[in-house]
C-alpha cells in the first residue's frame, strides 16, 4: 500500500511540474494553467495545498470564460464580444499563476 501511495504522490508531483513549466514556458495561458492546477488542491499535502488555493479561486471566478479548445467552439460573433472579459481575466490571473508556478517548480 505504501508503494502505491508513493507512486500516486510522484504522479501528482509530475503533473504539477508539467503544468507549471507549461505556463512558465508559454505553452499554457494563465487561465489554462489555473484550471489545470486547481483540481490538485484536494490531492496534495498541506504545504502544496496552500500554494494551489489561488488557482481554485481563479478557476472559480473565471469558469464562464471559455479557454483552450472550448473557446474555438464559440460562435465568432459571441467570442468577439467576450474577448474583453477573457483578456481582463488573463491579465488579472497572470501574476498569481506566475507566482504559483514559480513556487511549484522550486519546491517540486
C-alpha positions in Angstrom: 0.0 0.0 0.0 2.8 2.4 0.8 4.4 1.9 -2.6 1.1 2.7 -4.3 0.7 5.9 -2.3 4.3 6.9 -3.1 3.6 6.2 -6.8 0.5 8.3 -6.7 2.3 11.2 -5.0 5.0 11.1 -7.6 2.5 11.1 -10.4 0.8 14.2 -8.9 4.1 16.0 -8.5 5.0 15.2 -12.1 1.6 16.5 -13.3 2.1 19.7 -11.3 5.6 20.2 -12.6 4.4 19.7 -16.2 1.6 22.2 -15.8 3.8 24.8 -14.1 6.6 24.6 -16.6 4.0 24.6 -19.4 2.8 28.0 -18.2 6.2 29.4 -17.5 7.4 28.4 -21.0 4.4 29.9 -22.7 2.6 26.7 -23.7 -0.4 27.4 -21.4 -2.2 30.6 -20.7 -2.7 31.8 -17.2 -6.4 30.6 -17.1 -5.5 27.3 -18.7 -2.8 26.7 -16.0 -5.0 27.8 -13.2 -7.9 25.5 -14.3 -5.4 22.6 -14.7 -3.8 23.1 -11.3 -7.0 23.7 -9.3 -8.2 20.1 -9.0 -4.9 19.1 -7.4 -5.6 21.2 -4.3 -7.6 18.4 -2.7 -5.0 15.8 -3.6 -1.8 17.2 -2.1 -0.2 17.8 1.3 -0.9 21.0 3.2 2.2 22.9 2.0 1.3 22.3 -1.6 -2.4 22.8 -0.9 -1.8 26.4 0.3 0.1 27.0 -2.9 -2.9 26.0 -5.0 -5.6 27.9 -3.2 -5.3 30.9 -5.6 -5.7 28.5 -8.5 -9.0 27.3 -7.2 -10.2 30.9 -6.8 -9.1 31.8 -10.3 -10.8 28.7 -11.8 -14.0 29.5 -9.8 -14.1 33.2 -10.8 -13.5 32.5 -14.5 -15.4 29.3 -15.1 -17.8 31.0 -17.5 -14.9 32.2 -19.7 -14.1 29.8 -22.5 -10.5 28.8 -22.8 -8.4 26.4 -24.9 -10.2 24.2 -27.4 -13.6 25.1 -25.8 -13.1 28.7 -26.9 -12.8 27.7 -30.5 -16.3 26.2 -30.3 -18.0 29.5 -29.6 -19.5 31.4 -32.5 -17.1 34.1 -33.8 -19.6 36.9 -33.0 -20.0 35.8 -29.4 -16.3 35.2 -29.0 -15.6 38.7 -30.2 -18.0 40.2 -27.6 -16.4 38.1 -24.9 -12.7 38.8 -25.8 -12.6 41.8 -23.4 -13.7 39.6 -20.5 -11.2 36.9 -21.5 -8.3 39.4 -21.8 -9.1 41.1 -18.4 -9.3 37.7 -16.7 -6.0 36.6 -18.2 -4.3 39.9 -17.0 -5.9 39.5 -13.5 -4.8 35.9 -13.2 -1.3 36.1 -14.7 0.6 37.4 -11.7 -0.9 34.9 -9.3 -0.4 32.0 -11.7 3.2 33.0 -12.4 4.0 33.2 -8.7 2.4 29.8 -8.0 4.1 28.1 -10.9 7.5 29.5 -9.9 6.9 28.3 -6.4 5.8 24.9 -7.6 8.9 24.4 -9.8 11.2 25.5 -7.0 9.7 23.1 -4.4 8.9 20.1 -6.6 
